[in-house]
């Protein structure tokens, strides 16, 4: 039996809609089980690993993505073709959620959909995960876990019905996973880098899957502004300039400032501050992290600056906010 050992790719943002907890990189989870289709998850890893390589992180910085293969019990998991992938065990380390969680497809999904331990973990992690992407039959696992009311959660189910043609199913898995990964890479790192990733991993598909604004010409001004706002939110733990955001929207700085204020009812700097403040509030409520560390992770610099922002906006210190929010939660 062939054995493929893929160490968990250090391919390192942890964004959760409820907690907005961030690490140095965006966390991508790929949930596997015995009998999964290999091609789809393999494409996910290849896309994000390539994005890491092409992003050219500055010295001392973490790469933008960390991808982790996961399974219920960890260790070696056999694919439908008997190739084996090494996985991390699902446990409390992953209770804080993911930026994106992919659920593998394959015939093994039918049995996985009956595993109450797995379903229980999936229910708990959904509320702390920004987006869930199912691959083929992986939708059966997510459906078995049941719906979770969560306004910030995006769920995409590619391959709405499983095909009986194994070759066609595998090809669809690869294409759908590539498009899905590129959507997130474009959101986080921009269209040009996403096109470069597509060119390297899926030659000839870049123009179709990641059209540049000049080629597509279909985005309205409002859509461009919202895309820039999402990019600002995704990168708010890093230095963000108006020039960078304007480039995402493919506008001049002056036009971007005017259009953003009209569309969002606040200036870009105020919007970014609101996002950072919300993240800091969630950190204070849900974690025991010291204020200085929260300030760094929320992009507000240091504890003194965060304290000034809190006093100006909320007439409270961060410590007072933490105490009051926990009293309210316990009440």
N, C-alpha and C positions, 0 to 999 in steps of 0.2 A: 504494500500500500504506500503510495507516495506521501511524503510528509513535507509540507511547506511551513517553515517557521518564519513568520513575519513578526519581529519584535514590534511592540506598540510604537507606531511612528511618532516621532517627536515633531509632529507636523502641525504651536502652542499658542484671551477674552473669555472669559466666562461671562456670558450675559444671561441673566434670568429676568423675566418680566416682573416677577414678584420681588426678588431680592436685588436684582441688578448687581450681582456680585461679580467683580472682574478680577481676573488674574492678568498676567502679562500677555496672554494670548487668548484667542477664541477657541473654545473647547468644542470639538466635533466628536460625537459618539457614534459608533457603528455597532448595533446590537446583532449578534450572531447566535445561531443554534444549529444543532446537528441537522444536516440535510439542506443547508442554505445554498442558494446560487452564488457562486464565487465572483462572477464577472462584475456584477453591480457594485458590491462593496469594494472590490479591487479598484474599480474606476474612481470611486469616491476618494480613496487614499491617494491614488495617482494624481488626481486633480489638485487636492490641497497640498500635497508634497511639492508639486511643481510650482504652485503659487508661492510656497515658502522659498523655493530656490530662486524664483524670478523677482521676488519682492526686494531682495538685497538688503535685508535688515542691517541697520548700522551696528557697528561694533558694540558689543555689550547688550544689545537688545535681543529679546526673544523673537523667534519667528512668529508670524501672525497667526498660525494655526497649530493646534495640538489635536491630533486624531487618535482616538483610542478604540481598539476592538474590545468589545465587552461580551460576556456570556454569563449565564446564571451562576455557574460554578467555577468559571475561569479555566485556564489551561487550554489544552488542545481541543479544537472543535472541527469536526469533519464536514467538509462541503459535500454537495450532491455528487461531485466527481471524485470523492475520497481524498482530495487534497486537504491538508490540515492547516489551520491558522491558529496561532497562539493568541489567547485573549486574556484580558484582565477580568477578575471576578467582580460581579456587581455587588457592591457593599456600600457602606455609609460614605465612602470617599466620593461617590458619585451622587449623593443625595442633594447636592447643591445645584444640580441641573447642568444643562448644556446650551450652547448657542444654537446648535442643530443636532438632532438625534435622528440617525437613519436606522430603519428597521429592515433587515435583510428579507429577501423573498426566497422561494424554493419550497419543495414539498414538505420540508421540515417545519414550515410555519403552521401547518395544521396541528401538529403535536404541541408546538410552542404555545399556540392559542389556548391550550388546555392546562398550561402550567400556572397554577394559582400564585406561586411565589413570584414568577416573572411578571404576571399581570399586576400583582400588588405593587411591585417596584415601579412598574410603568405608570400606574395610576398616580403614585406619589411624586414621580419625577416630572410628570407632565406639567404641573403647575409651576415648575421652576425651569422650564425649557422654552426657549423662544420659538423654535420651529421643529416640527416632526415631519420627516419625509419617509414614506413607506415605499419599499421596492417590491413590485409584483405582489405576491401572496403575503408579504409583510403587513398588508392592510388588514388581514384576518387577525393578526396579533393585536393591533391597535384597536380594532373594533371589539375584540373580546374584552379588552381592558375597560371598555365603556367610555362614554363621553365625559369630559371634565369641563365644567364651565370656567373659561379662562379667556378673557378678552384679548390678551396679548399673544396667544398661541396661534401660530400658523400651522395648518396641517395640509399637506399635499399628498394626494394618493395617485401617483402615476400608475399606469396600467390598471385601469378600473376593473377589468376582468382578466383573470389569468388565461393565457393561451395554452393550448395543448401542444403546440409546435415548440419543442424545446429550443431549437436553434433560433427561431424568431423571438422567443421569450428572452433568451440570453442577450440577443442583439438589442432588444428593446430596453432591457435592464441597463445595459451599458450606455445607450444614448440618453435615457431618462436621467440616470445618475449624473452623467456629464453635464447635462443642461441644468440640473438642480444645483450641483456644486458651483457651476459658473455663475448662477444667479447670486449666490452668496459672495463669491469672490468679487464679482462686479460691485455689489453693494458695499463691500468692505474696502476694496483696494482700487476700484475704478475700472472702467470699460477697457482701457488699453491693456492693462495687465491681464484682465480676463481673456481678452483676445489672444494674447501671447500664450497663455496657458492652453487655450483651445487649439492653437496652431501646433503646439508641441505634442499634446496628448491625442487629439483627434484632428489630424491634418485635413484641411479643406473645409472644416465646419465653422471656423471662426466668424466669417462674414454672415452666415445664416443664424448662428446662435447668439452672437454678441455684436449686433450692428452698432457702429458708432453713430452719434447724433446726426452727423452730416450725411451718413448713408441712409439711416432709417427715416429721419425727418418726421417722425410720427408723434413724438412727445410734445404735449402741450406745455406752456409755460408753468402752469400749476403742477404738472407731473414732474417737471425738472426741479422745481423748488422743493417738492416733497421728497424727491430722491436725494437732494442735497441735505435736507433736514435729517433723513434716515442715516446718511453718511456721517453727519455731525454727531448723531447719537451713538453710532457704532464706534466712533473714534474719539469720544469725548474724554477718555482717560489719557489721551495723548495731546500734544500741542496742536491746536486747530486754528488756522487763520482764515480770514474772509477770502483771501486769494485762493486757498485750497478748495473751499466750499464753492466758490464761483466757478472754478474749473470743473468740478463735478457736474454743475448745472450747465456747463458750456456757455457761460455768460461773462460779460465784463463785470468787474467788481462793482462799478457804479450801478449798472442795471440790476445786478443780483441783489444789492442792498435794497433798492427800491421795490423790486418784485417780491423779495422775501417778506418785507414789512407788510406789503399789501396782502399777500397770501396767508401768512402766519399770524398777522396782527402783532408781532413783536420783531425786534431787530435780531439778526443772527447771533449777536453776542448775548442778548437777553435769553434767547432760546437755548443756547448752549449752557448758560448759567442755570436755567431752570432744570435742564436735564441732569447736570452735575449735582444740583441740590437735591433732586429726587433720589438719585443714587445714594448720596450721603445719608439721607433720611432713612432709606431702607437698610443701609449698613448699620446705622445706629440702633434701629429697632430690632433687627434680626441677628446681629452678631455681637461679639464681645471685643471686636477690634478696637485698639486705641484710636483716638481722634486723628493723630498724625498720619497713621496708616490709612485711615478712611479718606483723609484729604488727598493722599497720593493716588489711591485707587479710583477716586471719583474725579480726578483731574483738577482739583482745586488747589494743588500746590502743597500747602502745609497746614498744620493745625491752627495757627494764628489767623491765616487768611480765611479758613473755613469758619472759624469762630466769628470773624467780622461779618461774613456773609450771613450767617445765621442771625446775628443780632440785628442786622439791617433789615433782613427779609421777614424774620419771625419773632423778633424781640425776645429771643431765647439763646442760651449758649447750646452747643451740641450736646453737652452732658445733661442739661436740663431737658432738652428735647427727648433724649434717650429715656430718661426717668419717666417723663410724662406719657410717652407713647407706650411704655410697658405697663404702666398703671391702667391705661385705657384698654389695652389688650386683655389684661387679667380681669377687668371689671365685667 
